[in-house]
């Protein structure tokens, strides 16, 4: 899926925009990439939206981030009907996946991900 294709799905575009707005008000975001079935274009209408959130700064509380992201995405799901699945990565791990806990996932996101 390209950014232009995302724009053809107004609720998906709206859900992503709401999430990006919420993220940028409270986190040091380096970049966000769409990945998974929506990036590849082989999604179904009920597919979730996989987002890699690459953060600047020192490594933080992964579980705290997961809870915060879950709160944000639940509100967006209720409002738009679109399920977002964000995953946090630190910029250093993203730039050097060999040091990360799941280097294959990061390499896949680097390969197929679409910068938003």
PyMOL commands that set and color helices and strands:
alter all, ss='L'
color gray80, all
select helices_A, chain A and resi 3-7+10-26+37-40+62-80+91-95+97-99+103-112
alter helices_A, ss='H'
color red, helices_A
select strands_A, chain A and resi 29-35+49-55+84-90+114-115
alter strands_A, ss='S'
color yellow, strands_A
deselect
rebuild
show_as cartoon
